[in-house]
Amino acid sequence: MGSLALVALGQGAPAEIERLLHLVGIETVSTDRVDDQALSIRFERADARTGIASRLVARRRGVPDEIDFPSDNPYAATSFIISCALNLTPPFITADAATFEVVRAALMAALSAADVVVEGETGTGKESLIKLIHAAGGGASAGLMRIDCRASDLPDAPLDSWASAAFDGAGGADGVQPGGSTLFFDRIDELPALEQSRLVKVMTALKERARTRMHPLRCAAAATRSLAHMADERALLPELYQHFQLTLKISPLRQRHDDILILVRHFLDSLKPGLRISPGAMRMLCDYPFPGNARELQNLATRLAILFAGETDNSITRADMLNALILGSFAGAYGASLWKLLPQGLRREVAHQALASFSGDTAAAARSLGLEPFALAHFTSTGASKVRKSRPARDA
């Protein structure tokens, strides 16, 4: 496999990070060659108050801003470096060994002409992974076209408009030779049956036009359901499923506890540096099912940053974490369905915290959780549970 990028590693670079970078095809050099490459990484000890053993700082040539990231997990640090090297924004970060293998497979696919489908629950990072594949495959910054397969105007999208976006839109206005293009079919598992055969014809025609014009073109798709199962059940045309040579699957966040811990810290650092999460709050996060996955976790971090705006105490307690969940996740898209996913012990704690947040108003607390008052009363009237004080909610 050829080199995807060149990265200069400073003194103190962990051997495991260097090994993982080589594993995915990134060449590393020492920082004395900093003028010859695009990205340099400096490793340093972090402030002991953060609880992080070490931190890496990324600097790109010609860009004044530095980006820092905790490097105590080699998979998280390596995936962050990969994202920086490929100019991927936002970065695709994982501290989970199995998910890093998915990243490695994606990078290998990027160096081929394979059409790829990425499967996973909502919010797991499917679009970010497809952007990673596009960037690693030499795709032009303007050469990624997202097509929502749920959109009502999809059947009327003319072939020429897609071809123009894929071939002409990838080039720059200054005459620079265009890079590769990627057609990204989002939610392809929700494409109406009547339109599936048309999409097969359009994709085939575009790939043929790409070969004629000697222009690299990749078709990528994202799905929340298994396309193989859909094809077996005749819910998806076999021809459409067979168009994709590679299927990548991203596990839900609730199965990746290491990712929960590293991502919430990353999100909070970008929103309100200095916020610390107590061990009890961290344990609660790992018990929480996160049906919205990383997207929901990012929203939770945003609510925490708002709750702590202007606070001098920067320690997030378990009660603060529960309060932020009640303010957003339960009142949002998931409601009562989220309640059913909670472990029994956490249900009781959430119920008591909701009651405390609404000053004992059972009806209001129940509404915040998407429950009937009698259901909330069942968990707050049986068994002892200490009601915790929490910071008052602030308007966003």
N, C-alpha and C positions, 0 to 999 in steps of 0.2 A: 504494500500500500504506500502511495506517495505521501509526501508531507503536506498536511492540511494548512499548517501555519508554522511560523518561527517565533519562539518565545525565549526571552533571556531570563534566566533564573538567578537571583542574587544569592549571596552567601547564606547558608543555613537552610537552603531548600531541602525539605524532607525527601529522602530517597523514594518513598512510596509515591509521592506526587509526581516526581520525574518519571518513575516507572509507568504510572497510569497515563501520563501525557504521551509517552512513546507508544503505549499500547493502542492509543486511538489515532496515531499517525501524526503527532505534533512534534516537530524537531525542537530541541532545547539547546541553548548556547549559554555561555557565561555572560555576565553583564559588561564585560570589557568589549563586547561587540554590540553595545546598545544602539549605536548609530546605524547599524546594518539591519535592524528589524523593527517591527511595528509595536511590539508590546514587551515591556519589561516588568518583572515581578520582584518586589522586595519583601523579605520576610523579617518580622520583628516581634519582639515580645509585646504583648498587649498589657493594658492597665490591669493590675490584679483585681481591681474592684469589679471588672466585667465577668470574671470567672472564666475567661478564655485564655488558654495557654499561649497561643501565638496568633498573629494576624498577618495577612499578606496585603500588600499595597500594589495595585496595578497602575501603570502609567503608559499611555500611548504616545509615541513620538509626535511632537507638534501640538499636543493637547495639554493645556495647563492643569486641568483637574486630575486629581488622583482618586482612585476608587479603592476602598479598603473592604476587607472581608475576613471573617474569622476562619482560620485555617486548621482548627483542631480536628476536623474530620477530613481525611484525604480525598474522599469522593466528592464532598461538597466543594472543597478548594479546587480540585481539578476541573469539575464541571463549570465552576465560575471562571476559571482561566480560559477554558475552551470558549465559553460565551464571549468573553472579552476579546479573545483572539479573532473571533469571527464577527465582531461588531454586532452581537445579538442583543437587542433591547426589547423587553426586559430579558435578563439572563435566564437560562434554564439551569436550575440548581437542584442537585439531589445529593443527599448524604446516604442514600440507600444503595447497597451493593448491587441488588438485582436491577434497580432502575438505572444504575450506571451502565450495566450491561446493555440495556435498551438504547442508551445514548451511544454506546460503542457500535452497536449494530446499525444505528441510524447514520453514523458517520461513515461506516463502511458502505452503506447503501448510497450515500451522497456521492461517492466516487465512481458509482456505476450509473447506468441509464435506467435503473429499476424504477417502476412506478410503485408507490408505497401507500398503504392505508394504515392509519394509526387509530387504535381502538382504546377506549377507556371512558370512565364516567365523566360527567360534566365537571369542568374545572380542574382536571388532572394535568393539564399542560399539553394537550394534543397539538394545538396550533403553534405553541412555542417550539415543540419538537420538529414540526414541519418547517418552521422558519430556520431552525438549525440545519436541517437537511438541505434546504435551498441555499443557505449561505455557504455551507461546507462544499457544496457542489459547484461553487463558482458562480452562483446566481447573481445577477445584477440587482442593485438595491430596489429598482423600480420594476423588477421582473417577476414579482410574486402577485398573482391575481387571485383573490378569494371570491368564491362563488357560493352563495348560500343556497343549498339545495331545497330549503323550505320556502324560499321566496316565490311569491306568486308570479313574478315576471320571468322566472327561469325558462319556461317553455318558449317564450318569445325572444329569448336572447339569440341574436343572429350569429352564425358561425364567424362571419367576418369581423364582428366586434370583438369576439374572444381572440381571434387570430391577430388582430391589430394590437390588442393588449399584450398578448404573449410574445409577439415577434418585434413589433415596432416600439411598444412601450418599454421594452427592456433596455433600449439604447438611450444614451444621454443626448441632450440638445447640442452639446459641443462636438458632436461627431465621433465620440469615442465608440469603439466597437462594442456592441451590446454583449452582455454575458448571457448565461443561461436563463431560462424562464421556468416558472412552476405554476401550473394551474391547480389551485387548492379548492377541492370540492368539500365544503364543510357540511356536516350532518348528512352525508350521502345515504345513510340508512333511513332517512326520512323522505327520500325522493319518491314521489308518487309512482306507482307501478307503470302507469301509462307513459311516463317520461323516461323510464330507464333505458328502453331500447333506443330512444333518440339520443340519449347521452352517450351510449356506446358508439353510435355512428359519428357523433361530433368528436369524441375523443380520438377515435381511429383516424378521422380525416385530419385532425390537427397534428397528430403524430406523423402522419405521412407528409404533411406540408412541412413539418419541422425537418424531416429527413431530406426533403428536396432542397430546402434552403440551408442545409448544413447548420441548423440552429438547435442547440440542446434544449429539449423541452421535456419536463417531467410532469406527470400527473400524480397528485397526492390527494388523499382524502382523509377525513376524520369521521369517526362513527362512535356512537355510544353503545351500539349493539354489535355482536359478532356477525360479520358479513358471511362467514362460512355457514353459520347456523341459519341465517336468513336464506341463503341459497339452497340449503338442504330442505328448508320448509317452503320453498317456492315463493318466498316473500321478496326475493331479489333475483334478478336474471343471472343465471350462471355466467353469461358472457360478460356482465359488468363486474362480477366478483373476480373472474379470471383475468381481467385486464390488469389487476395489481399483482405484481410478482412477489411482493413482500408485505407481511402483516406484522406490525409492532404493537405490543400491548403495554399500556401503562397501568400499574396497580393503583387502586384508590389510596388516598392519603391515610386512612385509618389502618392500613396494613404497613405503613412506612413511618413508624414512630420517630426514627432518626430524622426524617424529613420534617416532621412537625416541629421538632425542637430547633433545627437549624433555620427553617423558613420563617418561623415567628420572630426569631431574633433578627434575621435579615430585614424583614418588613418593618419592625419597630425601629431598628437603627436608621433606616431611611426616613422615617416619619418623626421620631423624637429620640435622638441619641441619648443614652444614659438611663433609659428605662430598664429596670431589672425585674425578672420574673421569679417569684419565690418557688422553691421546690414543690410545695403543695399545688400551686397554680400550674406548674409544668406537668405534674402527675394527672391533674384534672384534664388537661389538654389531650394527653395520651389516652384517656378513657372516653373522650368525646368522639362521636362517629364521623363528624365532618362530611355530611352528605354532599356539600358543595365543594369539597376537596380544597386545593390550594387557593382557589378564588375566594372561598368562604373564609379561609384562614387570613387572607390579606384584608378582607373586609373587617374581620375581628380585630386585627392589629390597628386598623384605622380608627375603629371605635375606642380602643384603649388609648390611643394617642390623644383623641378628643377628650376623653374622660380625665386624662392627666394634664391637660393644658393648664399651665399656670400653677400646677401643684409643686410643692417643694419636696414632698415625699415621692420618690421615684421607684418605689418597690410595689410591684403588682402582686396583690395577694390573691388567694383562691376566691375570696368573696368578690374582688374586683373583676376577676375573669368570668365568674358566673354572671355578674351584673351586665357585663358587656355582651355575653351570649344572649341573655334574656332581652336586652334592648334591640338586638338585631336578628339573630338566627331564628329564634322561635317566632318572632313577629313577621318574619320575611316569608320567603317562598315555601318553606318546609312545614312550619306550623306543627300540627298534631302528628304528622308523619315522622317528624324528627323526634318527638317525645317517645315514640314506639321504638326508636333505635337506641335510646339511652340505656345503659346498664341500670339495673334496679336501684343500686345504691346512689347513683348519680341523680336519678329521678327525684328521690327524696330531697337531696341537697338543693337541686334546682327549684323544687316546689317551695321550700322554706325561704330560699333567697328571693324568689319572685314575690312572695308574701311580704318579706321585709322591704323590698324595693317599692312596694305600693302601700306601705304603712298599714299593713293588715287588711287591706281591701281585697277580700277573696275574689269577688267578681272581676275586678280589674286585673289582678294577678293571673287569674285563669285565662282571661282574654289574651294576655301577653304571651301565654304558652300555647294558645290555640286549643284550650281544654274547656270542658264544662266545669262549673264551680264544684259540683259534687266529686269530680275526679281529682281536683286539686285538694279538696278537703280530706280525701282518703289518705294522701301522702303527708299532709301537715298535721293531722289529728292523731296519727298512730306513730308510736316510737318517738324517742327523744331526739331532737336535732337542734343544735344551737343556732339561733338566728343571728346572722352576722350583719354588722353595719357596713355600708358600702358608700363610696363616693356618689354624690347626687349626679344624675345625668345632666349633661349640658347640651344646649342646642348646637347642632352641627353647623 
